[in-house]
Amino acid sequence: MSTNSTLKEAAAVSTAQGAAAAVRLTLRDARLWVLIGLAVVFAAAAQAVGPIVVPVGVAAVTLLPMIWGLLAGGLTSGQRIRPLPVDLQQAANVIMGIAVLVLGARLAFTIGPSIPLLLDAGPALLLQEVGHLFGTILVALPLAVLLRMGPATIGATFSIDRETSFAMVSERYGSDSPQYRGVLSMYVYGTIFGALVVSLVASLAASLGIFDPRALAMGSGIGSSSMMAAGAASIVAVHPEMSEQALALASTSNLITSVLGLYIGVWVSLPLADRCYRLLTRDKDAVLPGRKPKAESQAEPESAELAADAAQILARPTTRVPLWTTTSIVVGIGLVVAAVAAHGFTWSMIACYAVLAALVLAGLGVSRVTRGRLPAIVVVITLGALLTSPVSPVAGWLSRNGESVDILSVITMLLTIAGLSLGKDLPMLKKIGWKIVPVGTTAIIASFVLSTVAAEFALGLWG
């Protein structure tokens, strides 16, 4: 039996089982309040603990509050004594879908005021984005395929997977997909070790003396503030005379990557990674020179394993949570965590979250009307950026209220909810396991190096 036919049969059986066991949860259900209570406690506690700096040789690794929230949620949902029921884990998945859109709306508040800076950016700053686009796909994706990471390869290698990647992948593939687990694995790895990797590779590249320091600074802006800061600091250590210029270029490059990365990710890099993955994994035994095709009996275990995975995912009962319920939950948890982060509560937080919720509902509405042709995350971030741009009459009011909600507090909320949905996915996350280390390291290094090379080339043309 072929792999495709096995998967189709498993999917058909499991879908019928899942449809029969559909569950709908509302705020009237006491069990849903258990999930809400756990999310509030874990996220608030993680935010209260704050960042912890761990020295690693000459560098340091900063463990941010989001890590504690993810760990607490993951341990609670995945422990064997009394794990969180699967339907509540699925409810956490549904809530997380709204949380990632709220994060996108909050990120848009930082994009709008910077639009003039983006318009003034030179060709070198714009061209370096090509390196970020192709770096991970050209280098890290083939490595992940070689290591047999499966469909998680797509989520782990279409970018270095920062905050907006959650929304892009969950909207396209679903938050219960292997691709989403690839994003989550890469995000956690990048959060813990990304700054250290960029610091080491930037220091090595700067010491070689083959790149213009300005190109290195542009290469440091790979879409993560912590990685950008680590890379710029390493470059400044080798070229102290260019400290101000290097930091300015790195910051601008990072902003451009964050803004353009969204649109490029949705319409270019994510579809491209999907196509490349399908191309590299299709009939690989027949196309690789010098390798004999596997016998049918040898291929059967892999087909059976894929069928078992499909059955495991699709046989789960489908849990539904109304949109207004999920939005209310996210706003409520977000307000608590924002108050903990700010060491106090203000009415500006309520105003900010009200606008964020309105943007999310508008984005979902437009996406539904256009039948998904305009993804909700694109609509949310575009509207948020326009409302906070210099031409908007409400830009000042939105920016002031937006400052009351720390972006990191939104991320802590998001990853805590993600942790509470992880228990059901731990067996599949274990299949990724150690593989994310070489793949993640390669993705970060490739993004930095190819972006630096692109910037070097552009500086040679335009100066």
Buried (B, 14 or more C-beta within 10 A) or exposed (E): EEBEEBBEBBBEBBBEEBEEEEBEBEBEBEEBEEBBEBBBBBBBBBBEBEEEEEEEEEBEBBBBBBBBBBBBBBBBBBEEEEBBBBBBBBBBBBBBBBBBBBBBBBBBBBBBBBBEEBEEBBEBBBBBBBBBBBBBBBBBBBBBBBBEBBBBBBBBBBBBBBBBBBBBBBBBBBBBBBBBBBBBBBBBBBBBBBBBBBBBBBBEBBEEEEBBBBBBBBBBBBBBBBBBBBBBBBBBBBBEEBBEBBBBBBBBBBBBBBBBBBEBBBEBBBBBBBEBBEEBEEEEEEEEEEEEEEEEEEBBEEBBEBBEBBBBBBBBBBBBBEEEBBBBBBBBBBBBBBBBBBEEBBEBBBBBBEBBBEBBBBBBEBBEEEEEEBBBBBBBBBBBBBBBBEEBEEBEBBBEBBEBBBBBBBBBBBBBBBBBBBBBBBEBBEBBEEBBEBBBBBBBBBBBBBBBBBBBBBBEEEE
